């Protein structure tokens, strides 16, 4: 049975959320400014006004991201128990295939890019039926997944 919260508790929670949002406002504005600079003048009407002949932010993001996430991550599992070696080997094969299937490298690339602009957040979990519904049922409930959480 779900716990019922009092009005006072809900008011404290709402004021805490509002306080946290105000505290991060400057960081969000700086991140938005940097992302606009990264996107360039021709991205949208709301982008930076001046031309950038050499996008150093874009160059930095490309180089660092490529250095940190160059390919799909791989699992390396081992055991000292000789009897468990076949099981561990199968687990390693399954984990590597699962990381390819969930396109972990693409997600980590997005998280790294977000982190270079401020903070990168990744949600790692087992999929719920709600997660399955939001991905057009391409993700079965109970399977592991990783997704990037947008700071904005």
NORSULTA-V957651 format. One record per residue. N is the residue number from 1. SS is DSSP state (H for helix, E for strand, C for the rest). PHI is phi as a letter, one per 30 degrees, with the letter a starting at -180 (NA if undefined). BURIAL is 1 if it has 16 or more other C-alpha atoms within 10 Angstrom, else 0. Layout:
N | SS | PHI | BURIAL
N | SS | PHI | BURIAL
This chain:
1 | C | NA | 0
2 | C | d | 0
3 | C | d | 0
4 | C | c | 0
5 | C | c | 0
6 | C | d | 0
7 | H | d | 0
8 | H | d | 0
9 | H | d | 0
10 | H | d | 0
11 | H | d | 0
12 | H | d | 0
13 | H | d | 0
14 | H | d | 0
15 | H | d | 0
16 | H | d | 0
17 | H | d | 0
18 | H | d | 0
19 | H | d | 0
20 | H | d | 0
21 | H | d | 0
22 | H | d | 0
23 | H | d | 0
24 | C | c | 0
25 | H | d | 0
26 | H | d | 0
27 | H | d | 0
28 | H | d | 1
29 | H | d | 0
30 | H | d | 0
31 | H | d | 1
32 | H | d | 0
33 | H | d | 0
34 | H | d | 1
35 | H | d | 1
36 | H | d | 1
37 | H | d | 1
38 | H | d | 1
39 | H | d | 1
40 | C | j | 1
41 | C | d | 1
42 | C | c | 0
43 | C | d | 0
44 | C | a | 0
45 | C | d | 0
46 | C | c | 0
47 | C | d | 1
48 | C | d | 1
49 | C | d | 0
50 | C | d | 0
51 | C | d | 0
52 | C | c | 0
53 | C | d | 0
54 | C | b | 0
55 | C | d | 0
56 | H | d | 0
57 | H | d | 0
58 | H | d | 0
59 | H | d | 0
60 | H | d | 0
61 | H | d | 1
62 | H | d | 0
63 | H | d | 0
64 | H | d | 0
65 | H | d | 1
66 | H | d | 0
67 | H | d | 0
68 | H | d | 0
69 | C | b | 1
70 | C | c | 0
71 | C | a | 0
72 | C | e | 0
73 | C | d | 0
74 | C | b | 0
75 | C | c | 0
76 | C | b | 0
77 | C | c | 0
78 | C | b | 0
79 | C | b | 0
80 | C | c | 0
81 | C | d | 0
82 | H | d | 0
83 | H | d | 0
84 | H | c | 0
85 | H | e | 0
86 | H | d | 0
87 | H | d | 0
88 | H | d | 1
89 | H | d | 0
90 | H | d | 0
91 | H | d | 1
92 | H | d | 1
93 | H | d | 0
94 | H | d | 0
95 | H | d | 1
96 | H | d | 1
97 | H | d | 0
98 | H | d | 0
99 | H | d | 1
100 | H | d | 0
101 | H | d | 0
102 | C | d | 1
103 | C | h | 1
104 | H | d | 1
105 | H | d | 1
106 | H | d | 1
107 | H | d | 1
108 | H | d | 1
109 | H | d | 1
110 | H | d | 1
111 | H | d | 1
112 | H | d | 1
113 | H | d | 1
114 | H | d | 1
115 | H | d | 0
116 | H | d | 1
117 | H | c | 1
118 | C | l | 0
119 | C | b | 0
120 | C | c | 1
121 | E | b | 1
122 | E | b | 0
123 | E | c | 0
124 | E | c | 0
125 | E | a | 0
126 | E | c | 0
127 | C | d | 1
128 | C | c | 0
129 | H | e | 0
130 | H | d | 0
131 | H | d | 1
132 | H | d | 1
133 | H | d | 0
134 | H | d | 0
135 | C | c | 0
136 | C | h | 0
137 | C | i | 0
138 | C | d | 0
139 | C | c | 1
140 | C | d | 1
141 | C | d | 1
142 | C | j | 0
143 | C | c | 0
144 | E | d | 0
145 | E | a | 1
146 | E | b | 1
147 | E | b | 1
148 | E | d | 1
149 | E | c | 0
150 | C | d | 0
151 | C | d | 0
152 | C | d | 0
